[in-house]
Amino acid sequence: MPTNEIQAIDLDKEVLLRIGKPSDEHIVPWSILKSVGNSLEALVLTLAKHSQELNEAVSLDDFKLDFSGFYNGSPVPAFKLNNHPKPTLFHSDASIHRAKKAVNDDFSRIMRDVSEGNFKAILDHYTQPEAKNEVIKRVYEFSKAGGEKPVSIVRRDAENHFYQVYQVKKLKKSVLIKLLVEENLPTDIDSGESTAVAKMIVTTTKGGKVVRKPSEIYNDKEATLSLKLDQIEFLGHKYTFIAPVLFQIYQEGGGTIIENEQLDIYAAGANLTQAKIELFSQFDHTYNRLTELQDDQLSKRLLRVKQYYNLLINTVTNL
């Protein structure tokens, strides 16, 4: 097999780990099995967290692992993604499929790099220092989880024989320290700058020119922008509220965020108009999804969200 070829691993089906040498007695101490399983799950969850395919339609709960047992006569435990994740408001089979494929690809690529001892290549896939550091730390923990016993990823043939796909080489602490990236602010940001919210006086001159003059200025610790709505219309549904509802507006990463924690809404867009469209879409979807689910299917938090929607909405009209 060429050193740069990636052997695909499907976490949805199973990932087989050989703990110890093939000639070892077929016994794995519980402490080591638990350590390997926990560190493997932590790595997979971290890959999912930093995947570009992770969105509101996908929950990290979809990437928790189940221990599915041993094959007869082997010291090879099997793990796979759980098939009983908690229900989410924005559940989408297509989104979950894309996210799982992305995580499978990332995991397979990283295991190839680990097997070759090319730990630096792992970082090249990520741009944010936080992601680089968290992923390489999880790789370090997984590589050390077997203790003195070697760990490898294997496959099983039809006759229940196992062959190695990837060797989990140990990442030395000294190498880890060199790979960690400083999580500093970009150097082109002036730490003395701050944002503020201003109250403007708008006047029109006799010539028709509009003049805006700030009358009061509040720094970002004193005030935030907000959006007040007394109704929402989306895809033929009109939701009228018993009282106006405030949504917080703020800028993040060059885009606009509209948020309301009580309604479990976090709408993002390239500008305010796009963020409002996303807000209306999320409100409509969340209300209908909560209405479909029985109370005993919801967590305590989501049950409170559902109660708030029912309290807030006065009428729902089909347009």
N, C-alpha and C positions, 0 to 999 in steps of 0.2 A: 504494500500500500504506500503510495507517495506520501511524504511527510506532510504535505499541505492539503491532502484530501480530508474532507470532513465526513465522518461516519455519522449519519443522522440518528438522533435518539428521540423517540416519541414518548414523552413523559405521560401522555394520556394512556398509553398502553402499559409500559413498565420500564423501569431502569433497574438493571441487575448489578449489584455490587459484590465483588469477591473480596472478603475481608480475610487477609492471611494468604499464605502460599497455597497453591493447589495441592501440595503434598501434606499440608497440615491436617491435624485431626479436625473433623467436621464439628467444631465447637466454637461459638462466638460468645464471649462474655457479654452479659446484658449491658454493662456500662459502656462498652465499646459500640455495641449495636445502637444504643440510644444516642450516643455522641455522634455517630456517623449519620443516623437518620435525622437528628435535629439540625445538624450543620448543613446537610443536603437540602432540607426544607428551607432553611434560612437563606441559602444561596438562591434557590428557585424563586422565593418570594422577593428577594432583592432584584433579581433580573426582571421580574414582572413589574415591580415598582418603577423601575427606570426604563421600561420598554416604551417606545413611541406609540405602541398600539394600545396602551392602557388609557381608558377613558371612563366616562360615567356609566357606560354600559357594561363595564367589566369590574368585578370585585377581586381584591387580592385573595379573598376566600376561595376563589376558583383555583388558586395555585398552591393551596395547602396539600400536603402529601398524605397518603394512606400507606401503612405498612401492609403489604398484601401477602406476606409469608415467605416460606422457603420452598424451593423445589426439593422433592424427595432425594435424600442422600447427598445434599450439597450444603456448603457453608455460605450460600449465596442468597442474601435477603433481597426481596423484590419490593420496590416502591412504585407508586404511580399517583397521578393527580387524583384528588378525591372526586367522587361523582355525586356528592351530596352537599354542594355549597349552599350557603344561606341565600334565600331569594333577595333580589335587589329591585329597586324601582325601575331602573333603566336596563333591565336584562335584555340582551340581544344575542341570539345564537351566532349571528354572523360576526359580531364584534368579538365575542369570546373565542370563536374559531381563529380569527386573525391574531388575537393576542396570544393564544396558545402556540400557534405556529411560530410567532416571533420569539417567544420564550424558548421553544424547542430549538430553534436555530441558534439563539444566543448560547444556550446551555451546551449544545453540540460543539459550537465553535470554541467556547472557553475550555471544554474538556480536551479538545484537540491541542489547544495552546498549552494547557497544563501538562498533558502527556509529553509534549515536546520540550517542556521546561521553558517555554517562551512566555513568561508571565507579563512582560512589558506589552506584548501584543494585545493582551486583554484590555488594557487601558485605551488603546487606540480607537475602540468602538464607541467611546463615550466622550462628550465634550465638556460636561460640567464636572468640576473638581469633586463635588459631593458624590456624584455617581461613581466616578473613578475610584474614590477612596472606599466607598461602601462595598462596591463589588469586589475589589481586591482583598479587603478584609474578610469578606465571606469566603472567598477562595482560599485564603490562608487558613481559616478555621476548618474548612472542609478537608484541606490537604493534611491537617494534623489530627483529624478526628479519630483515626485508626490507631493512634499511639505508636507502638513499636510494630504493629502489624501493617503490612502493605495493603493498599486498597486499589482496586482496579474496577473499571466498568467492563462488563462482559456481556456476551450474547449466548443464547442457548440454541443448540441445533435439535433436530427431530429426535435424536437418540439421547437427549438430556445431557449432552456434553457441552461444556462451556469453553469459550475461547475469548481471549482478551481483545477489547476494542480500544480502550484507553487506559493508560496507567496514570493513577493520581499521584504525580510526583509531589513531594513535600516542598512547600515554599518556606524558605528560611526567614526567620524574623529580621535578620539584617537586610535581606533583599526587600522584604515588605516595607521596611522603613524608608528605603531609597525610592520605592515606587509611590509612596504616598505623596499626594499633591497638596500644596498649601491652599486652603479655602479662603483666600483673601478677596476683597473687592477689586474689581478691575482698576488698573492704575490710572485710567482716564477719568475716573469719577472724583469730583471735588468733594471731599468729606464735609466741607463747609456749606454745601448747598442743602436747601430744604424746600419742601413744597408747602403751599398755603392755599386756603380757600378765601375768596374775596366776595364781599357783597358789593354789587355794582349799581351805580345810578346811571340810567340811560336817558339821555335827552336828545331831542331833535332840533337842530337850528332852523332858522327861517329858510335857509337854502336847501333844507332837506337832508343835511348831513347828520348822521347818528354819532353821538359822542358818548363814550363809556368812561366813567370815572369811578375808581374804587372808593367806597365810603368806609368800609370796615374790612380788616384783614385778619384772618385767624390762621395760625400755623396748623400743620397736619395733626398735631397732638390735641388741638382744641376742637376741631370740627372736621367733618367729612361731607362730601357731596352725597345727596340722596335723591331718589326718584319716588314720587308719590303717585300711586295709582288707586283709582276707585273701581276699576273694571279691567278685564283682560279679554281680548278676542283672539282666537286662534283656530284655524281650520273649521270654521262654521260653528264654533262654540263661543258663547259670550258668558263670562263669569262676572257677576256683579257682587261687590263686597258690601258688607254691612257698614264699613267705615274705611276710609283711605288707608292704604298699607304703604309703609316706607321700605324702600330697598336701598342698601348702601351701594355707592358707586366709587370705584377707585381704579387707578391705573396700575398695571402690572405687566412687565415684560414687553412694553410697547403696545399692549392691547388694553381693552376695557373690561372690567369685571363688575357684574351686578350680583349682589348677594343678599340673601335673607335666610338666616340660620333656622328660624322657626318653621319656614316652609321647605327647608332642605334644598334650597336653590343656590346654585353657583354657576352663573351664566357668563361665558367669556366670548368676546368678539374682537375683531380687529379695530372696531370703533364702537361708539355708543349705539348706533342704529343696529348693527349686527348683534351686539350684546343684548339689546331689547328683544330682537327676534328670537334669540336663544332662550331668553327669559320666558317669553310667552310659550315657546315649545316645551320647556321643562315644566312649567306650571301645568299645562294641559296634560302632559304625559304623567306627571306625578300624581295629580288628582285622580285620573282614571285608573292608574295602576293601584293606588291605595284603595280605591273603591272596589276593585276586583278582588283584592286579598282580604281574607277573614282576619279578624283581630288577633286570633291565636297564631296566625302565621307571621306576625310582625314582632320585631324586637320592641322593647319598651320605648326606645327613642322614636322609632317609626310610628308606633301607636300614638305617641304624643303629637307627632307631625300630622297624622291623619285627623286627630281630634281638632287640631288647629285649623286645618282646611275646612272641616265641617262647620266649625264655629265662624270662620271668616266669610264663607261664601253664602250670600243671601239667596241668589237665584242662578240657575244655569239655563241658558236659552240656546236653542238650536236656530241658527240664522239661515 
